[in-house]
C-alpha cells in the first residue's frame, strides 16, 4: 500500500483491492455489445428460417402426437437441424467474442483473468445454462420448437442471476430483465422471437454501452 496516501485514499485503495480479489470485474462493455449483435443476427436468421420453412410454429397440431405426413415430418427435421446449427454457432461465436474482450480488459487493468472467482462463476453460470439446454433439446425432440426461445431467456437469466453476486451490480438487473422477458414470451408465443431478439440482442447492447461508459473508459 502506498504510504503517501491520505486515510480516505487508503480506505478506497483497500476497498478496490478487496473488490478485485473477491469479485470478477473484467466484464467488458464491448463483450455485451458483441453478444447483443450476435443475438440480433441469430434471431433474425432464425425467423427467416422459420418463415421460409412453410411450417407455422403457432399451429399446435404440429407439436403434439397427432398424425403428421412424411413430407411434413421431413420439413420439421430439416428446420430442427438448421435451428440447432444456428444456436450452436451463435453460442460459440458470442462466447468467443465475450472472452476476447473481457481478457483484453483484464490485461488492460492488470488483473488475472482466470482467477478463483472466474472459476466459481463459470461453474455457477453453467449449471442452469446446461439444464436449460437439455430442456430445449427435449422440446426439439418432441417438436415443441415454439417453447425454445422463452426457455433460453429464462434459464439464461437464471444463469446471470447465479453469478450476479460475484461481478458487476448491473448483471443482476440484466438477469431480472431476461427472466421477465422469458416469462412474458411464454404468454405471447406469437411474438416470442421478437421478444428473444430484444432480450438477447437489444438488452445486451444497451448493457454493453452502459458498462463501457461507466467502467471501461476510467
N, C-alpha and C positions, 0 to 999 in steps of 0.2 A: 504493500500500500504506500502511496506517495505521502511522505511525512510533511510536505509543504501545503497540503490541502487544509482548508478550513474544516471545522467539525461538521458543518452541513454537507460540504462536498465529500467528506469521508463517509458519511452515512449513505449518501447517494451512490458512492462507489461500491460500498459493501452491498447495498441493495441490488445494484446492477450485477455484481459478481454472483450473488445468490440466485438471481433470476436466470443467469446464463448457466449455472450449474444444475438447476432443478427444472428448468423449462426449456423447450425447444423453440428458439426464436428465429430460426433461419428460414422460415417460410417466406418466400419472395412474392412480391406483388405480381411480378411477371409470371410466376407459376400459376396464379389464379387466372390471369388473362389468357395464358396458353391453354389451360384446362377448359376455360369457358369457350374459347374459339373452337377447340376440338369438339365440345359438346354441341355447339350450334351446327357445325358442318355435319357431324354424325347424325344429329336429329333430323336435319333437312334431308339428308340422303336416305335415312330410314323411311321417312314419309314418302319420298319418291318411290322407293322400292315397293311399299305397301300399295300406293296408288296405281303403280304400274303392274301389279300382280293380278288384278281383276278379282282380288279377294277382299270382301268387305269385313274389316276387323270388328265391326259393331254387330255383325249378324251372329247371334248366339247359336244358331243352328249349326254353325261351322265348328263350334268349340265343345260340344257335348259328345255324347256317344251315339249320336244319331247316324243315319245312313249317309255315306259320302261316296261319290262316284270315284272311279280310279283316276280320272283326269284331274279332278279337284284335289284328290289326295297328293298327286304329283306336284301340283301347284303349291300346296302347303309345304311340302318337303323342300322345294326349291326356295320358297320365301324364308322358311325357317333357317335354312343353311346360310342364306345371304345375310339375314339379320344377325345371326350368331357371329358370322365373319366380321361384320361391321362393328359389333360390340367388342370383339377381341382386339381388332386393330385400333379402335378408339381408346380402349383401356391402355394398351401398350404405348401408343404414341403420347397420350395425355400424361401417363406416369413418367415416361422418359423425359418429356419436357419439364414436368414439375420437378423432377430430381435435378435436372441440369441447372435450372435457375436457382433452386434452393442451395445446391452445392456451391454455385458461383457466389451467392450472397454470404454463405458461411465463410468462404475463403476471404471475401472482402472484409468481413467482420473479425476475421482472425480467430474463429472458433472451430472446434472439431465437429464435423457433420455427423458422423456415425458414432455418437456417444451413447451412454446408457439410457438417456431419456428417449433418444430416437428409437432404440431397440424396443423399449417399453411401448412407445406409441405405435410402432409397426405391428406389434402383437395385438394390442387393444383395437387398432383400426381394422386389422384383417379378420378378426373373429366374426363380427356382424356382417362384414362385406362378403366373406366367403359363404356365410349362411344364406344371405340374400341371393348370392349367385346360384347356389344349389336349388333354392326355391324357384328361381327364374328358369332353370333347366327343367324343373318339373312342369312348370307352366308350358314350356316348349314341347315337352314330351306329350302332354295332353292337349296340345294345340290351343292353349289359352293365351295366345300371344298378347292379347289386349291388356293383360294384367302385369306384364313385364315392366312397362315404363313406371307405373306407380310404385311397384315393389322396389325397383332400383333406387328411386328417390327416397323412399322411407328408410331402407337399410343403409344407403349412403349417408343420410342424415344421422342415423344412429351411430355409424362409424365415426363421423366427425365429433359427435357428442362424447364419445368414449375417450377422445384424445384432447378435448377442449381444455381440461384442467392442466395439461402439460404443455400448452403452447399459447399462442396469442388469444386474447379475450374475444376477438372478433369471430373466431372459429365457432364458438358456441352459438352466436347469433346466426351464422350461416347454417349451422346444423339444424337449428329450430325451424328456419325458413324451409329447408329442404324436406324435413319431416312433414310440415304443414302442407306443403305443395303436393307431397306424395299422397297424403290422406285426401286432399281436395281432388286429386287426379282420379282416385278410386270412385269418387261420386260423380265425376264428369268425364266418363270414359271417352266420349266423343272428342274431347279436346285434350286427351292425355298426352299426345305427342307435343302439342303446343306448350302445355304446362311443363313437360320434361325439358324442352329446349330452353324455356325460361329458367327453370331450376338449375340445370347443369351448365347452360350457356350464359345467359344474361347475368344471373346472380354471381357466378364466378368472376365474370369480367368486372362487374361493379365492385365485388370484394377485392379483386386484384388492384384496381385503380385506387381504392381507399388505402390498401396496405402499402402501395408504392408511395403515395403521398404522405402517409403517416409515419412509415418506418424506413423505407429504402433510401429516401433522399436525405436522411440525417447524416 
